[in-house]
Amino acid sequence: MLIKTRGIIFRTVKYSETSIIADIFTEEKGLRSYIISGVRSKNARIKASILQVMTLIDMVAYHREDKSLTRIKEIKVASVFQNIPFNIIKGAVGLFMIELARKTIQESEENKPLFDFLFGSFQELDATEHTVSNFHIAFMLELSAFLGFLPGGAYSKENRIFDLSEGMFTSMHTEGHKSLDEGQSILLDTFLKTPMRQSHLIKLNRPERKAFINQMIIFYRLHVQNFETLNAYRILEEVME
C-alpha cells in the first residue's frame, strides 16, 4: 500500500552505481529504510540534493510490514532550512543532533510525539536568532525523556548529587556508580528546568560546557544499549573552538 507521511532523513548509503538506501524516521511508521534508484544519475527523477542528512521531507512511499526495504514514489522538502546550511555552528549542532537520534532511535512503529519533537527541534535550531552553544545539550536531555531515562528528581539541599548510573538526584555518591559533582548537578537541574528554546540563557564557559557534555554522553552510554561513539561531537568541539 501507499502511505503519505512526513520524514526526517537520518542516513544515506550508496547502494549501487546510481542508487542509495536512505534511513528515514517517518511520522506514520517510525524508522524505515528505502531504496531510491537512479538518484545519482544525470536524469534523476529524485534529486540527490533532497536526500541530505537532516532534511525534513514530505513523501509518498510504498509500505509493507513484511518488508524491511521498500521504495519511495514521491518526495519533496517539507521545511526548507534558511540558516543551518550556511551557519557552521548550527550545521555542526544539527549533525550532532541527527547522529544522536540515529544511534538511539530504532523503533519501526508510529511515535508521533517523538517525531514532532525531532521535527520541531530542527526547525527551532534553524530559526533561532540566539546562540546555539547549549542547544545540543538541551536536546539531549529532552530526547532522553522519549527514550525512557529522563533524569529523575531535582537538585536540593538534601539531594545534591546526580547519580548517572541510577539516573536520579541523590544525597551521596554510591560506590561503583558514576556521578556528577555538585556544581554539575546544579547545572543539570538548571537545564531540566529550562525549555530548549531558552537554553541560550544558561551561562557556561567553554571548559564547563565541554566537561558537562562529556558527562551527558556518559549518561547516555549507561542507559542506551550498545551506544556508539558520537563522531559529530568531535566536529562540534572543533567548531566551538
N, C-alpha and C positions, 0 to 999 in steps of 0.2 A: 504494500500500500504506500501511498504518498503522504508525507507529513510536511506541514509548513511550520517552521519554528525559527526563533532567534538562536544565535550561537556565538560562542567565543572560541577563536582558533587557539588551541593550546600548543600544537606542534605540527610540523610538516616534515616528511622524509621522502627522499627520492625513491620511486618505485620502479621506474623503467626509464628509457631514454627521454620520454616526454611526459610521463605521468608522475603523480605524487600520491602519497597517503596522508590524509590530514586527520589528526585527533581533534575533535571539536566537542566542547561542552555545550550541549543543547538545552534549551528551556523545556522541551517536551520529553526528551528521552535520556537526559543525563549525558555522560561521556560516551561518545561513539566515534568510530573510525570510518572514513570514507575514502574510496579511491576516486581520483579525479584524473581522467585520461586526457592526454593531449594538451595539458595546461602549459607545457614548456615548448610547444610548437609555435611556428610563426603565425598560423591562423587559428590560434586557440579561441574557443568559444568562451571559456572562463579564463580570465587573465591572472597570471601569477601574482600581480600586484595586489589583488584582493586577498590572496591567501597568505598574508604575512601574519606571523605570530602576534597575538593580542588583538587582531582585528575583530570588531563587533559586526556580526553579519545577520542578514535575513536569508533564509534558504528554504528550498523545497527539495526534499530528499526521499529516496526510496527506503522503506523500512521493513525489516523482517526480524522478529525476535530471535529466530533460529540462526541468523547470520551476524557474524561479528564485523563484517566488512561489506558495506553497500555503496551506492553511488548517489551523487548529488545531481539533481536535474536543473535547478536554478539557484543562483547565489548572487547577492549584492551586499554592499556595505550598508549596515543599518545606522551607524553613527560615525560620521567622519571626524577623525581626530584633527584638531586645529593646532595643537601645540606639541603633543608627545613626539611626533616625527622630527621636530625641529629644535626641541629643547633637550640637550644632552642629559641633564639631571632627571627630568621627567621620563625620558626614554629609559634610563638605567633603572629608575624606581619601577617603572612598568614591567621591565624584563624580570626584575626580582619577583614582583607580584605574580606574574604569569607562570614563572618556574615553580614558585611555591605552590600555587594552585595545582599545577600539573603533577607535582610529586606528592600531593596529599589527597587529591580527589580522584577516586577510582569508580564511583558508583555509576552504573549504566541504567539509571532509572530517574524518573522525574523528581526534581528537588527545586521547585520554583523559588523558595526563599533564598537558597544558596545562589541560584542563578541570578536573581535580581540584585543580590549583594555584590556579586562579582561584576556584573554588567554596570551597575551604578558606580562602583569603585573606580573603574577605568574612565568612566565619563567624568567623575569628580576630579580625578587626577589630571585629566586633560584640561578641564575648565578652570580649576582654581587659580587665582592670582597670587596666592600666598606661597611662601616657601614650602617645599615638599620634603624637607630633610627628615621629618619624623613620620611621613605618610606611610611608609612601608612598615614601620613598627606598629602603628595603629591598625593597619591592615592585618598584620599577623595575629594580633590579639582578637580582632573581630572575627577573623576566619576561624580561630580556634573554637569559638562558640558553635559554629556549624559543624566542626569536626568532632565535637563532643568532649573537649577538655578545656573549656574556658576557665581561667584561674578562679578559684573559689574563695569566698570570704573577702575581707578587706583589711587594710593596714589599721592597726590600733595600738594603743599603749600596751595592751595585753598580747597582741599578735603582731610582733614587729618583724618577723622573718617570713619570707615566702619560700616554701619548700617546693623546689622544681620537680622533684620526684613524685610528690603527692599531689601537686597542683593546688596547694592550699596555703593561706597565711597561717602561721603557727607562732607559738610563744618561744620556741627554741629550735636550735639546729638538732636534727636527728642523725645519729651516727650512721654513716654509709649513704646518706642522702645528699644530693646536690641542692644547695640553697643560695638565694640571693642574700647579700649583706643588707643591713637595714636601709642604707641610702638607696640601693636599687629596688628594695621592696617598696619604699615610699614612691619611687618613680613609677613602678608598675601600677601601683594603686592610682596614681595620677592619670596614667594612660587609660586605665579601665574606666575612669570617671569622665574622660574627655572624648566627645564624638570625633570620629576620624577627620571630618572636615574642619575641626578646630585644633588638630594636633600641632599646628604651627605655633600655638600659644605656649606650648611646653618648651621651656628654655633649657637647651643642652649644648655643651661644647662638644667638639669632635671626639675627644677621648672618651667622654661619658657616653656619647651615643654609640660609639664602636663597642665599648665594653658591654653595654646593655643589650644591643642587638645580638652579640655573641651569646649572651645568656639566654635570649629568647630562642636562638637556634638550638641550643642545648635542650631547652624546654620542649621544642618540637621533636627533637631526636628521642627524647624519653617517652613521648606519647604517641608517636607515629611509627608503626612497624616498618622496619627497613627504610627509614628516612635517609635519603641520599644527600650528598653534598650539594649545596646551592652554588652552582658556578656563577650565577649572575651576581651573587654577593661580592665576589672579587672585583667584578667590573664596577659595581656600585661604589665600593670602597675607593677605587682609583678615581672615579668621577668626583666623589665627595672631597677627595684630597685637593 
